[in-house]
Structures are given as C-alpha cells and as structure tokens.
Amino acid sequence: MTPQAGAARSRLILCLAAVWLIWGSSYLATRIGVTHLPPLLFAGIRFTVSGLLLSAFALSRGFDVRSLRTEWRHVVVLGVVGVALVNGLQVVALQWVPSSAGALLNASCAFWIVLFGLFGRRAHRPSPLAWTGIAVGFVGTVALVWPRGTAVPFGPQLVILVGCLMWSIATIYLRNCDTRLDVFALTGLQMLCGGLLMGSVGLAAGEAARFTWSPAGLMAMAWQTVMSSCLAYTAYTWLAKNASPAQTGTFGYVNPLIAAVLGYLILDERMSGLQVGAAAVVILGVVLVNWPVSVTMKRSPRAI
C-alpha cells in the first residue's frame, strides 16, 4: 500500500468512526433537546451556530467569499433540503418517537442512498446482493412503522421516513454536484442557510414564547452543535464526496445499535418483540446492501 493509499484509508476510517459514534448518540441528544426546548429553535440555533463556526474556520483557511457568485445554488439546495427539511422534520417528529425508534427508521437512508446513487455523473450500480438487501430492508421498515396500536404514533414515524428520503436526495446531490468549495466552507454555509431557515420558521410559529434556559436542553444543544454538526457532519460531507454510496450508507446499521443501547440505558426506552424483530430485518437489509465494503477510493484535491 502506497503512503497516499494508506492516508486515504486512514481518513476513511476516521470519518466513518466519527459518523458512527457521534451520530449514534445524536438521537439521544435530540430527544432530550426537543423534550426541554422548542424543536425548530433547538435545531435552528444549533445549525446556525455550527454554520458560523465552520464558515469562520473556512475563512481562516483562505476561503474566498467571491466564489459564492457561482456556488450559491449548491449551498441553497443543500441548506434547504439537506439541513432544514431533514432536521426540521426529524426534530418535530422526535417529540413523539423514542430516540431508538427514530434511529432505526433512519437506517432506511442506506437503501435510498443506494437507489438514488444509480443516477448522476457519478452513478454507482449496486450488486445483486445489495438489491436483495434493499428489498429485505424495505419489508423491515414497513413492519417497523405499521400501525398496530403501540405507544409510538404512526404519523411522526412517516415524517421521519420523509426526512430520510430528503437526506438521501441531498447526499446524492452532494456526491454529484460540481463544486470547488472545500469541505469546511460547503458544510458551514449549508448549515448556516438551513439553520437560519429553521430558526425563522420556529419564530414565526411562536416557539420563542416556549423557549426556556433548560440545562438539559442547552447541554444537548451544545453537544449537537459541536460534535454532531461541526465534527460528524463535516466527516459525512467528506464521505459523500469521496466514498462510495455503500460506504457512506454504513452509518445506517451502526447508528441504530448505538442509539438503541443509549436509549435503553439513559432514557429507559423499551421495544416490543415485534419491533425488535422488524429492527433486525432492517439491520439485515442494510448489512446486505453494504457487504462487502471496498476501501478503494478516488483521490480528491478537496480531501481534509
């Protein structure tokens, strides 16, 4: 293995570890946050602050603001679809959906990412085994959300699935868009755009009157701002631009397991036997979609 290949492999492993571990805990933090703070202001403040921090860092690295004259479309699309719509839907729904169930529903992103990865200038065709995994995972997802009189309402679960669809579209758009913005500028600006939009909608909806200085809510917001947004989101942006859709989608079967354990240990969240069985089917589908995972990567001049 050449030094360049070794560096690319190490970068891949570090970015995957950040996405797996930090985003695995983000469902717990979000659930705590929206329990104590208005959801859209919670998410809007988080992403606005994260966007400002990452944009400032990009400026310190020599980012030229004049480049936005030709790049603004990508920032707006990713900010509206990949940040505002995705996270706005998720935080509203997680007021009623346990963090572990929300994480399991987000495992469906892996299927949509592979399906949408069939299109675009960097199209990536899945293997027959991956197609089998998509079918298996779809059955598991339907079983997981099917109305059956449980304490988890059907509507908010569908809202989360719509958010997953939006996330996958944004991921493939990011993979295929031709942008010269480095990963910090691109990530920070789309967060700033999405955060301001969510915050504005929250204010228009009257959430300011319900905002309190809850220590638990503010701690959850701080964790999401620094770790989930600044660190893990930047790692995911790099993966979306440099790794295959299957590699990028591996968070789908790691994050739910971490979220389920944390939800059980900290929030005492329980799952019925049927939910556990459906979750196992979803995880099996995601494993099939992403097995085996190649670490062969295309070099990028924008790599971190």
Phi, psi and omega per residue, in radians:
M1 nan 2.237 3.133
T2 -1.256 2.784 3.085
P3 -0.992 -0.653 -3.141
Q4 -1.168 -0.727 3.111
A5 -1.156 -0.666 3.107
G6 -1.131 -0.688 3.111
A7 -1.155 -0.692 3.122
A8 -1.134 -0.713 3.118
R9 -1.120 -0.770 3.129
S10 -1.094 -0.709 3.132
R11 -1.129 -0.702 3.097
L12 -1.061 -0.815 -3.118
I13 -1.103 -0.762 -3.133
L14 -1.124 -0.747 -3.139
C15 -1.162 -0.712 3.099
L16 -1.116 -0.749 3.141
A17 -1.080 -0.711 3.125
A18 -1.109 -0.782 -3.131
V19 -1.164 -0.747 -3.108
W20 -1.121 -0.951 -2.976
L21 -1.309 -0.800 -3.074
I22 -1.266 -0.814 3.136
W23 -1.236 -0.410 3.038
G24 -1.104 -0.556 3.112
S25 -1.577 -0.183 -3.041
S26 -1.212 -0.493 3.124
Y27 -1.158 -0.697 3.065
L28 -1.082 -0.818 -3.131
A29 -1.105 -0.718 3.133
T30 -1.149 -0.746 3.127
R31 -1.049 -0.745 3.091
I32 -1.144 -0.745 -3.100
G33 -1.080 -0.831 -3.079
V34 -1.347 -0.213 3.027
T35 -1.314 -0.511 -3.063
H36 -1.905 -0.331 -3.081
L37 -2.277 2.700 3.060
P38 -1.038 2.341 -2.950
P39 -1.084 -0.818 -3.068
L40 -1.252 -0.609 3.052
L41 -1.234 -0.643 3.063
F42 -0.992 -0.881 -3.126
A43 -1.269 -0.673 -3.101
G44 -1.126 -0.789 3.110
I45 -1.126 -0.749 -3.137
R46 -0.979 -0.887 -3.053
F47 -1.337 -0.527 3.081
T48 -1.131 -0.815 3.119
V49 -1.126 -0.774 3.122
S50 -1.057 -0.753 3.134
G51 -1.089 -0.715 3.108
L52 -1.123 -0.747 -3.123
L53 -1.105 -0.836 -3.109
L54 -1.213 -0.640 3.108
S55 -1.153 -0.700 3.086
A56 -1.101 -0.692 3.105
F57 -1.136 -0.705 3.108
A58 -1.097 -0.690 3.098
L59 -1.101 -0.673 3.133
S60 -1.178 -0.377 3.109
R61 -1.601 0.084 3.075
G62 1.770 0.247 3.124
F63 -1.068 2.271 -3.122
D64 -1.693 1.948 -3.099
V65 -1.047 -0.459 -3.117
R66 -1.121 -0.354 3.124
S67 -1.168 -0.301 3.126
L68 -1.171 -0.278 3.112
R69 -1.066 -0.497 3.121
T70 -1.936 -0.152 -3.046
E71 -1.930 -0.082 -2.980
W72 -1.071 -0.534 -3.110
R73 -1.084 -0.737 3.132
H74 -1.132 -0.708 3.137
V75 -1.092 -0.766 -3.113
V76 -1.166 -0.815 -3.134
V77 -1.058 -0.837 -3.123
L78 -1.208 -0.604 3.125
G79 -1.198 -0.741 -3.120
V80 -1.305 -0.879 -3.055
V81 -1.406 -0.894 -3.000
G82 -1.391 -0.322 -3.133
V83 -2.013 -1.074 -3.013
A84 -1.158 -0.930 -3.105
L85 -1.145 -0.844 -3.095
V86 -1.042 -0.969 -3.030
N87 -1.339 -0.546 3.065
G88 -1.078 -0.791 3.106
L89 -1.125 -0.724 -3.076
Q90 -1.146 -0.829 -3.058
V91 -1.200 -0.610 3.088
V92 -1.145 -0.776 -3.105
A93 -1.204 -0.588 -3.090
L94 -1.250 -0.015 2.973
Q95 -1.205 -0.409 -3.082
W96 -2.095 -0.239 -3.081
V97 -1.861 2.270 3.093
P98 -1.025 2.664 -3.087
S99 -1.062 -0.669 -3.126
S100 -1.156 -0.728 3.113
A101 -1.170 -0.683 3.090
G102 -1.077 -0.700 3.124
A103 -1.158 -0.705 3.126
L104 -1.137 -0.677 3.083
L105 -1.127 -0.601 3.116
N106 -1.219 -0.243 3.051
A107 -1.082 -0.407 3.131
S108 -1.131 -0.296 3.082
C109 -0.969 -0.624 -3.103
A110 -1.052 -0.649 3.139
F111 -1.237 -0.791 -3.105
W112 -1.159 -0.657 3.139
I113 -1.058 -0.757 3.135
V114 -1.170 -0.725 3.141
L115 -1.116 -0.848 3.138
F116 -1.220 -0.363 3.095
G117 -1.186 -0.130 3.066
L118 -1.244 -0.253 -3.025
F119 -2.017 2.787 3.093
G120 1.755 3.010 -3.061
R121 -1.240 -0.279 3.080
R122 -2.018 0.766 -3.100
A123 -1.030 2.499 -3.091
H124 -2.345 1.972 -3.062
R125 -1.515 2.203 -3.134
P126 -1.272 2.783 3.114
S127 -1.387 2.912 3.056
P128 -0.991 -0.629 3.106
L129 -1.126 -0.649 3.117
A130 -1.152 -0.687 3.086
W131 -1.076 -0.690 3.077
T132 -1.075 -0.746 3.122
G133 -1.091 -0.667 3.112
I134 -1.084 -0.769 3.136
A135 -1.132 -0.787 3.133
V136 -1.096 -0.789 -3.126
G137 -1.125 -0.636 3.111
F138 -1.109 -0.747 3.102
V139 -1.067 -0.767 3.133
G140 -1.106 -0.694 3.135
T141 -1.140 -0.742 3.099
V142 -1.065 -0.771 3.123
A143 -1.120 -0.575 -3.098
L144 -1.215 -0.643 -3.061
V145 -1.757 -0.091 -3.046
W146 -1.057 2.272 -3.118
P147 -1.056 2.248 -3.128
R148 -2.603 0.410 3.073
G149 1.312 0.400 3.124
T150 -1.511 3.055 -3.132
A151 -1.267 -0.271 3.141
V152 -1.560 1.990 -3.075
P153 -1.187 2.605 -3.068
F154 -1.235 -0.781 -3.061
G155 -1.011 -0.916 3.117
P156 -1.043 -0.540 3.089
Q157 -1.159 -0.692 3.086
L158 -1.135 -0.625 3.095
V159 -1.074 -0.725 3.110
I160 -1.103 -0.712 3.130
L161 -1.135 -0.631 3.055
V162 -1.115 -0.705 3.065
G163 -1.064 -0.666 3.087
C164 -1.095 -0.709 3.114
L165 -1.073 -0.787 3.130
M166 -1.101 -0.715 3.133
W167 -1.063 -0.736 -3.108
S168 -1.188 -0.692 3.080
I169 -1.078 -0.770 3.137
A170 -1.126 -0.651 3.134
T171 -1.094 -0.788 -3.130
I172 -1.258 -0.598 3.034
Y173 -1.053 -0.790 3.125
L174 -1.086 -0.680 -3.128
R175 -1.139 -0.593 -3.022
N176 -1.740 -0.293 -3.074
C177 -1.242 2.532 -3.117
D178 -1.689 1.603 -3.114
T179 -2.150 2.532 3.103
R180 -1.770 0.051 3.084
L181 -1.203 2.421 3.083
D182 -1.300 2.975 -2.978
V183 -1.094 -0.588 -3.116
F184 -1.272 -0.757 3.122
A185 -1.143 -0.792 -3.111
L186 -1.109 -0.796 -3.137
T187 -1.157 -0.817 -3.101
G188 -1.109 -0.745 -3.088
L189 -1.221 -0.671 3.117
Q190 -1.206 -0.604 3.063
M191 -1.140 -0.751 3.136
L192 -1.074 -0.773 3.124
C193 -1.089 -0.877 -3.125
G194 -1.174 -0.676 -3.139
G195 -1.133 -0.765 3.113
L196 -1.113 -0.644 3.129
L197 -1.162 -0.820 3.118
M198 -1.107 -0.730 3.114
G199 -1.084 -0.699 3.134
S200 -1.140 -0.738 3.107
V201 -1.136 -0.703 3.110
G202 -1.080 -0.748 3.108
L203 -1.137 -0.725 3.125
A204 -1.125 -0.517 3.136
A205 -1.465 0.018 3.096
G206 1.445 0.376 -3.106
E207 -1.256 -0.366 -3.125
A208 -1.036 -0.584 -3.121
A209 -1.215 -0.340 -3.118
R210 -1.791 0.048 -3.117
F211 -1.348 2.276 3.106
T212 -2.243 2.756 3.132
W213 -1.545 1.084 -3.126
S214 -1.298 2.162 3.119
P215 -1.007 -0.753 -3.134
A216 -1.128 -0.761 3.140
G217 -1.139 -0.719 -3.133
L218 -1.214 -0.626 3.067
M219 -1.137 -0.718 3.092
A220 -1.100 -0.707 3.110
M221 -1.122 -0.714 3.127
A222 -1.105 -0.760 3.114
W223 -1.066 -0.806 -3.122
Q224 -1.148 -0.624 -3.114
T225 -1.170 -0.892 -3.024
V226 -1.422 -0.927 -3.001
M227 -1.439 -0.926 -3.048
S228 -1.269 -0.767 -3.094
S229 -1.430 -1.009 -3.032
C230 -1.186 -0.835 -3.032
L231 -1.509 -1.052 -3.040
A232 -1.188 -0.662 -3.117
Y233 -1.170 -0.658 3.080
T234 -1.119 -0.720 3.088
A235 -1.078 -0.715 -3.137
Y236 -1.169 -0.676 3.097
T237 -1.048 -0.732 3.106
W238 -1.112 -0.754 3.130
L239 -1.084 -0.753 -3.115
A240 -1.087 -0.551 -3.127
K241 -1.513 -0.419 -2.964
N242 -2.115 -0.419 -3.126
A243 -1.743 2.949 3.103
S244 -1.308 2.795 3.074
P245 -0.986 -0.635 3.132
A246 -1.144 -0.757 3.090
Q247 -1.105 -0.765 -3.136
T248 -1.078 -0.588 -3.090
G249 -1.432 0.005 -3.104
T250 -1.120 -0.366 3.099
F251 -1.050 -0.347 -3.065
G252 -1.119 -0.493 3.127
Y253 -1.886 -0.166 3.072
V254 -1.561 -0.842 -3.089
N255 -1.011 -0.763 -3.141
P256 -1.072 -0.626 3.128
L257 -1.135 -0.782 3.108
I258 -1.112 -0.768 -3.121
A259 -1.119 -0.685 -3.133
A260 -1.129 -0.735 3.132
V261 -1.135 -0.803 -3.132
L262 -1.150 -0.698 3.118
G263 -1.100 -0.671 3.118
Y264 -1.212 -0.756 -3.066
L265 -1.292 -0.659 -2.997
I266 -1.765 -0.717 -3.088
L267 -1.842 0.033 3.138
D268 0.980 0.688 3.114
E269 -1.373 2.335 -3.120
R270 -2.030 2.669 3.071
M271 -2.209 2.481 3.105
S272 -1.263 2.917 3.112
G273 -1.067 -0.669 3.116
L274 -1.147 -0.710 3.097
Q275 -1.122 -0.714 3.110
V276 -1.087 -0.755 3.118
G277 -1.104 -0.760 3.122
A278 -1.131 -0.698 3.112
A279 -1.084 -0.690 3.120
A280 -1.100 -0.660 3.113
V281 -1.159 -0.730 3.106
V282 -1.069 -0.821 -3.136
I283 -1.094 -0.696 3.085
L284 -1.045 -0.752 3.125
G285 -1.074 -0.731 -3.138
V286 -1.178 -0.667 3.094
V287 -1.083 -0.751 3.131
L288 -1.124 -0.679 3.127
V289 -1.076 -0.633 -3.014
N290 -1.840 0.283 -3.097
W291 -2.032 2.293 -0.175
P292 -1.411 2.766 3.129
V293 -1.755 2.115 3.097
S294 -1.470 2.536 3.079
V295 -1.830 0.173 3.080
T296 -1.254 2.209 -3.005
M297 -2.297 2.652 3.049
K298 -1.546 2.292 3.140
R299 -1.191 2.563 3.132
S300 -2.327 2.356 3.106
P301 -1.215 -0.196 3.136
R302 -1.693 0.135 -3.113
A303 -1.077 2.574 -3.115
I304 -1.135 nan nan
